[in-house]
Amino acid sequence: MKIGYPCINQSLSCRSSRTFRLRSYSDERLLSTLAGNLACLGEILRYNAGHGILFFRLTSDLVPFASHPVCTADWQETFREEFSAIGAYIREHAMRISMHPDQFILLNAKDPDILGRSIAELAYHAEVLDLLGLDTTAKIQLHVGGVYGDREAGIARFIDRYLNLDEPVLRRLVIENDDRRYTARDCLHVHAETGVPVIFDTLHHRVNASYEEAAGEIYPDVAATWGSRDGLPMVDYSTQDPDGRPGRHAATIDIPDFLGFTGAIRPFDVDIMLEIKDKEISALRALAALEGDGRLVRNP
């Protein structure tokens, strides 16, 4: 079991997601921004390794506008050595890496322009993980997408598009349940038709109107969707912000609830991404709370 957090380390002054406005794009600006983002990513990974945080979600904004037609910079070749060095550090410290394109990436979109942009963005994410030299345990997670007034048709479109993806994306893509549209059981149906692994999102499962099963009841079926080449199943964990709309992530980790979840899925071993607002602070608290759990991976 590895514990992680997404994208931003609040203890550090830098961000690996610096970007700029599309109208001010130039190849030179992209390359200088990417240089800073990669340098910051290295800082974040060194912090994580030094604190036993061995799971991290890379920002989708690492390379600004990488999938946009405006991007003509050969950023892959320019920074090939930097990507390789970061990837070597990740492997040396036995870290797990994931990525999560934003909510506008819809593989089951009815609009062909949205579909085209979504496929291009997924290809960019896969290229980043490939440049890092990471194996197929480094995943790109995605929601099933929109319902568009017909849930079954939306699922069928996703299945059809998934089966026609290029191999670099196909070997990394995983799907997760969401808080309003597609439940964990819906995702399991998609898996049955495609073989795509399913990420279990605890908060989405709780607030989805179709929620009927406790995490410990459904989780064995979710865990079974992951094969040996996929690595340990990945879980997104959070609790509800009591002052926010349903599905809004909590400000900090609820340790009793967290330990209740990790206990409920025992004996399954998982890697847990904490989708909690205080990021590495909650990750450090989670690591301390799990002291004595034999599933927890310490620094190699």
N, C-alpha and C positions, 0 to 999 in steps of 0.2 A: 504494500500500500504506500503510495506517494501522495503528498498533499501539495496543492498548488493554488494559484490565484491568476487572474487574467490581466495581462497587458501593461499595467502601470504599477510601478513601485513608488509608494508615497513617501518612503524614507529617503529617496534619492531626489536630487534636484533636476535630473534630466528626464526626458521622455523619448521613447523610441518611435513615437507616432507623430512627430512634427510634420506639418504639411503646409500648403499654401493655396491660394486661390487659383482655380483653373485658368482664369484670364491672364495670370502672371506666369504661366508655364514657360519654361525653357529647359532644354536638356541640361544646361549648366546648373540651373537652380535645382532640378531634380537630383542630379548627382551630388551636389553639395549637401542637400537635405538628407539624402540617403546615407551619406558618409557619417553625418551626425547621429542619425537613427541607429545605425549599426554600432557605432561607438557606445551609445547609451545601452543598447541591447546587451553588449558585452558587460557593462557595469551591472545591469540587473542580474544577469546570470551569475556573475561572481558573488553578488550579495546573496542570491538564493543558495548557491552551493555552500557558502560560508555559514548559512543558517539552517541547512538541512531541508530546504524547500526544493524538492526535486521534480516538480510538475509545474509547467508554465505555459500559458497561452500567449502566442505571439500576436501582436496587433496586426490587423489587416491593413493598416496605414503605414506599414514599414516602408514600402516603396510607393510614394504618392502617385496616383493616376497610372499605375503600372498596366492596368487592363484597358485604359482609355485610348482611343485612336490617336489622341494628341501626343502620346508618349512615343518618341522616336529614339530615345537614348538607349544605348546598349549597356544598360545597368548590370545585366547578368555578367558580361565579360569584364566590365570595369571593376566589379567588386567580387569576382570569382574567388580570389584568395581570401578575402575577408569572410565571405560566407563559409568557405571551407574551414577556416580557423575557428569560427564560432561553432560550426557543427562538430569539429573535433573536440572542443571543450564540452559540449553537451554530451557527447558519447563518453568522454573520459570520466565525467561525473555522473553517469548513468541517469541522466535527466529524461523526462518524458515531455514532449512538446505537442501542442495542438494549435489549431487556428479555427476561427469562427467568423465567416463572412457575415455582413450585417443583414438586417431584416429585409432589405430590398433585393436580396439575391433569392430568386424564386424559380426553382427548376420546373415547377408545374404551372408557370405563368401562361395565360392565354394570349398575351401580347407577345408577338415574335421578337420585338425589339428588346423587351425586358428579358426574354429567354436568352437572346444572343448575348446581352451584357452579363447575364448571370453565368453562362457557360464560360465566357472570357475571364470573369473574376475567379471562378473556381480553378481555371487553368493557371492563373497567376499564383494562387495559394499553393497549388501543387508544385509549381516551379520553385517557389521559395523553399519548401521542404526538401525538394530534390537537390537544390544548390547547397543546402546545409548537409547533404549526404546522410539524411536520416532514413531509417528503415520504415516499413509499413505500419509500425506502431505509432508513428506520428500522424495524427488524424486531422481531417477537416470536417467540422460538424455543421450540420444544416438542418433547418426545419423542413417538414414536408411541404409547407407553403400555404397558399390561399385555398379557401373552399370554393369561392366563385359560385355560390348558390347550389353546388352539387358536390357533396363530400366524396361520393364514390368515384365520380368522374375526375375529381382533383387527385385522388390517390392513383387512379389508373394512369393519368398523365405523368405523374411523378415516376411511376414504375417504368413506363415506356421511355421517358427521357433518361432515367438512370441507366437503363440497360444499353443505351446508345452513347454513353459518355466515353471519352478517350481514356485509355488505360491509366495514365498518370493520375487522373482524378479518381477514377473508379476504385483504385486500390487503396485510396486514402479516405474516401467519403464515408461518413457515418451520419445517422439521423437521430434527432431527439424529439421527444414529446414537447408540446407547447402548452401555454396556459389557457387557450381558448378554443383552438381549432382541432388539432389532432392529438389524441391521447397516446399513452404508452401502448395500449392495445392496438390502436391504429398503426403505430410504428411496427409492432410485431407482425401485423398483417403484411405490411410492405416488406419486411424482412423475409417472410415466408415466400414471397414472389420473386425476391431479388438476391437474398443473401446478405444485404447490407446490415452491418452491426447497428445496434440501437444504444444510444446514450440515455440513461435514466436521469431526468431532471426532477429533483425532489419537490421543489417549490411549484413547478408547473403541474406536477401530478396532484399536489394537494389542492390547488385552486381551480383546476379545470372542472367545469360543471359536470363532466362525465366521470369524475373520480368515484370509484367504488371499492377499490382494493387497497389495502395497506401496502406500504412499500415492501415489507417482508414477504407478502403473498405473491406479488407480481415479479419481484426482482429475480428469482431463479429463471423465469422465462426470458427476461432481458439478458441475463448473464450468458445464457446459452446461445445468443446470437453472435458472440465473439469467438473467432477461431484463433489458432495458435499464432498465425502471422499478424493478427491484429493487436496482440499484447493483452494485458489485463483490461477488463471492461473499464470504461471511464464513466464517472458519475458527476453531474453538476449538482452541488449542494448549496442550498440557502434556506432561509425562513422568511416569512412574510414581514415586511415593514409594517408595524401596527398603525402607523399614521399615513400609509400610502395606499394607492389603489391596489386591488388584488393582483398579485404577481410582482409587486415591487420588492426588490431585494432589501434585506435587513441591513442596518448600518454596521452591525458587528455580529460575531458568531454567538449563537445560543448553545453553549457547551452541553448542557443536559440534553437538548434536542439532538445535537450532533452525535453524542455518544449513544443516544437511543437509536438513531439511524444506523450507525456502524455496528451496533449490537444486533439490530433486527435483521441485517443481511448476513450475519455470521453464519457459516464459515467462509462465505465468498470473500475473495480478495479483490480490491478495486483500487483505481487511482481516482482521487477526489479533487475536483476543481471547485474551489470555494467562490461562488459568485456573490460576494459580500463586499460592501462598499469600502471597508477599511483594509481591503487587500491583504498585504503581507502581515499586517498586525493580527488578523484573524487566523492566517496560516500558522503563525508562530504559536498562537494560543491552542490551535487544534493539535499541533505536534506535541505540545506539552501535555494536553489532555489524553493523547493516545499513548503516552509513555507506558510501557508494559503490554501493549497490544502486539502480539507476535507477528502480525501482518505488516507492521510499519517498517519501511525501509529506512535505515540510517545512512549517513554519508558513506559512500564506498571507500 
